[in-house]
């Protein structure tokens, strides 16, 4: 039995195909997807500072999107790859005879295209047919050249989410003002402890100013 079985190929269901600019169309209606797309057009280094991120793109929203993006990267099954390959190759012979590849060819197609999600592979197959190419692909790399940019764009969305989640955690809001006041007073007590003179008059004056400002902040 060939690596690609001989079940008849079926046409993919009509849906919005993924593209390089919109690699996650199935998530378009979810909160945060549009904000993530906006962030993807920015410099990743800038996004480490939350103040530079699109308004509303919180860590909680990123964490809710991550498993959905990861699921969208699930590779196609061998059967799905078979269906896509046979649909494309049989299109040129006007045949639905099933498997168009011998066992050795099938293994190569599976190896080259095996990392692609099914919808990304289907989109590449449809793009090939839509471009009115006179011949079927001779090697799987020709289909890969159409599919891989879309796959890479989708993978980059996942890596961008991880990049932003690895940044410094969001500052916690202290719900107890009394506790915050206690911490400030402890810091002030440490600053007021006798220590060796700073010797530098400018630094000494700045140090005194800091203590005075902190004293006003914690004053009852």
N, C-alpha and C positions, 0 to 999 in steps of 0.2 A: 504493500500500500504506500502510495506516495506521501511525502511529508505534508503536501497540500492535498486533502482528501478530494473526492470526486463529486461532492454534493453540488447541485446546480447553483450558479451565482444568482444573487438577487440584487436589485437596484437599491441603493441607499434611500432611507426616508428623507423626504424634503425637509430641510432645516437651514438655518443661516450657517454657512460654512465659516470655519475659523480662518483668519487671515493674520498677517504679520502685525497689522495695526490693531486688530481686534481678535486676539488669540483665544479669548474665553467668551464667546457669544452666549453660551448656555448659562453663564452667570451674570449676564448684563442687567437683569432685573434685581439682583441682590444689593442690599445696602453696602456701600463701600467700593463696589467694583469700578464705578466711574472715577472715584477719588484715587483708586490704585492706578488706573490708567493714566490719570493726570500726573501722579508721582513718578510713573515710569518714564515720563518725558523730562524729568529733572535729573540733576547730577546726584548720584547716590551718596556722595560724601556730604552734600548739603542736607540730605534727608536724615542724617544722624541727629541733627538738631530738630526737635519737634516743632519749633517755631517756624521752620521752613516748609513743613509739610502742608498739603492741602487741608484746609479747615475741616475738622470732623474726622480725619483719618486717625483714630485712636488705636492704641494697642489692642483694646478689646475687639475692635472691628477687624483688625488684621488677624487676630487669633481665630475669629469666626470664619474668615475667608480661607485661611490656610488649608484646612482639611479638604475643602471643596476644590481648591486648585490642585492639590496633590492627587485627588481622585481623578481629575481631568487629565492627569499625566499617565494614567494606567495604560500600559501597552495593549495593543490589539491582540486578540487571541489568534492562534494559527488559523482557525476557521475564518475569522474575519479578514485576515490577510489573504487567504485563498480566494474568498469572495471578491475582494477588491482587485486582485491580480487577474482572475478569470474574467471579471466584468470588463476590464480594460482590454485584455488580449483578445477575447472573443468578440469584442465590439468591431474589430477590424476584419474578422472573418465572417461576421454576421451569423455566428453560431452560438448555441448554448450547450455545446457538447460536454461541458464540465471542465475538467482539469486540462489546461493547455501546456503544462510543463511536465518534463520527466522528473524523476526523483532528485537527481543532482541539481537541476535548475531550481526546483522547489526549495531545497535546503538553502541555496544562495539567496533567494528572495526573502526567505524567512530570516536569515541572518542579517541582511542589510536593512530590512524594514521592520524588524521585530521590536524595536524600541518605540515605534510611533503609536500614539493613541489612534483608535479606530476612526474618529471623525476627522483627524488630521490627514490620515491616509486616504480616506474617501474624498476629501477636498482636493488632494493632489491628483487623484484619478480623474475626477470631474474636470479639473483645470486642464489636464492633458487633452481630454476629449474636446473641451470647449475651445481650445486654441487651434482646432482644425489641422492638427498634425497629420501628415499623410501616412505615417507608419506608426506601429505600436512601439513602445520602448524596447530597445534591444537588450538593455541591462537594467537591473533594479536601481542603479545609481541615478538614472535619468528621472525616475519617480522621486527618489530621495532628494534630488536637487530642488524639487518643487515643495516637498513636505517639510524638509528640515528647517527652513527659516521660520515657519509657523510654529513648529515644535520648540525651537529655541526661544522664540518670543514668549511662549507659554511657560517654559521652564524658567525664564528670567523673571516672570511675575512671582513665581514661588520664591526664587532666591532674593528678590527685592523685599518680599514680606519678611523673610528670615533676617535680612540685613537690618531692617528697621526695628525688628523685635530684639535684636542683639544690642541695640543702642542703650544708653543709660535709661533705667526704668523711669516711668513717669513719676514726678514728685507726688508723694502722698499728702493729702490735705489733712492737717491736724484738726480733728473734730473737738478737741478739748483745749480751749484757750489757756486754761490754768496750767496744763502740762507744758505748753509751749513757753509760757512765762517762766515756769520753773527752770527749764533748760537754759533760757537766756540769762537768768540770774546766776546759774552755776557757771556759765561761761564768763560772766562779768566778774565773779569772785576769783576765777583763775587768772584773769587779766590783771586784777588788782594785787595779786600776791607780789611781795617784794622780789625783785630779780636784779641781776646785774645790769647796770646802766647800758643803754644801747650805744653810747658814745657819739653816735652820729646825731647832731642836733635836729636835722630834718626828720629822721626816722623817729626820734624821741617825740617831736611835736606831733607827728602823725599818729603815733601810738597813744598819746594823751587825748587827741581828738577822737579816736575810735572809742576809747573808754567813756568819754563824755557822751558820745552819741548813743552808745549802748545803755548808759545809765538813764538817759531820757526815755529810751524805748521801754525799759522795764519798770519805770517809775509807776507806782500805784496811782 
